[in-house]
Amino acid sequence: MSLALVGDIGGTNARFALWRDERLESVRVSATADYPTLELAIRAYLDALGLAPGAVDTVCLACAGPVDGDLLRFTNNQWRISRTAFCAELQVRELLLINDFSAMALGMTRLQEGERISVCPGTPQADRPCVVIGAGTGLGVGTLLALPGGGWHALPGEGGHVDLPIGSQREAQIWQALQRQIGHVSAEGGALSGNGLLALYRAVCAVDGQAPLLHSAAQITRAALEGETLAAGVLEQFCCLLGRVAGNNVLTLGARGGVYIAGGMVPRFAEFFLASGFSRSLRDKGCMSDYFDGVPVWLVTAEYPGLVGAGVAVQQALAGR
C-alpha cells in the first residue's frame, strides 16, 4: 500500500490525512457542521491538496458509533454514510470503516516519546488487554489486544453508554438530580463528555441549592481552573467518575496491560486531572482494590492518535489479504 486517505470523524470535528510509508501527511481538521455530508467534506480536503476523486482509492474512516451494515449514522453529528454510494461517488476501491475508539486504541501502539504522561506507575503485562477511554463530544471506550504473531487487534464497543456508576452518598444524590434532568443516566450523558459535564454541573447546582450560572463545558472548565469553588468541585467530580468508569473496565476485561486516558477534554486540564481523585476512584473497588497494583495509567497528549490508528488499521487489513 503506497497511499491511503484516513479520517477520524467525531461529533464536532472531522480530521483527515494521507497515510504514506506508515506516517501521516497533510493533516486537516474540519468542523462537521461546515459540511452537509461526509462526501463533501472529503471532496473539500482532496481539492485543497489538488487531488481529484479516484486519486486515492483506499480509505479508512474511524467513525463514532457502530459500523455494521451498509448504512452508518454517526452518533454525535448529522452525517450518515452508505458504503456503496460513498465508494461510487469518490471512486474508492477499498473502504474500511472502524469504530473511532478502535482506531484510538490502535493509535496507542504508535505513541512517540513525550506523547503520554504517567498517571499511575506500573508495568504493563504484554499478554493482557489495555483499556483506552476518552471524553470529548462523546465518551469513547476501546480495548487493545496484542496478537501472538505480532500486530494488534482493537475490539469495538459502545462502552461510553454504560450506566454512570455511583460510589458515595453524594454521588447518589447527584445521580438522582441527573435522572430528573436527563432521564437515563449514562456515563457519557451524565458526566463524561462535553454535554455530560454541563449536565453534571447543573445536577451539582441542584443538589447544593445553587443557581447554575455557567452554560458550557468550556465555561465550567475555565472557571474551575481559575479557582471558582463550585466549578472546581464539578470538575473534580468529573475526574472521579472517569476513574470509576475506567476501573470498571479494567476489572471487566482483566486489563492489566494498562489504561490510556485519551480524548479531547482531559489534556486541556492535565495538571488539575493529575492532582484529582481520579487514581483513588479508579481503584475504589472494595475487596478488588489491590487488583490495580502495578496497572499503569497514562494520559495521552498526542495530537492525532485516532488518525494514526486509522492508518494502522488499513495497513494491517491490507497486509492480511
Secondary structure, 3 states (H helix, E strand, C coil): CCCEEEEEECCCEEEEEEEECCEEEEEEEEEHHHCCCHHHHHHHHHHHCCCCCCCCCEEEEEECCCCCCCEEECCCCCCEEEHHHHHHHHCCCEEEEEEHHHHHHHHHHHCCCCCEEEEECCCCCCCCCEEEEEECCCEEEEEEEECCCCCEEEECCCHHHCECCCCCHHHHHHHHHHHHHHCCCEHHHHCCCHHHHHHHHHHHHHHHCCCCCCCCHHHHHHHHHCCCHHHHHHHHHHHHHHHHHHHHHHHHHCCCCCEEEECCCHHHHHHHHHCCCHHHHHCCCHHHHHHHCCCCEEEECCCCHHHHHHHHHHHHHHHCC
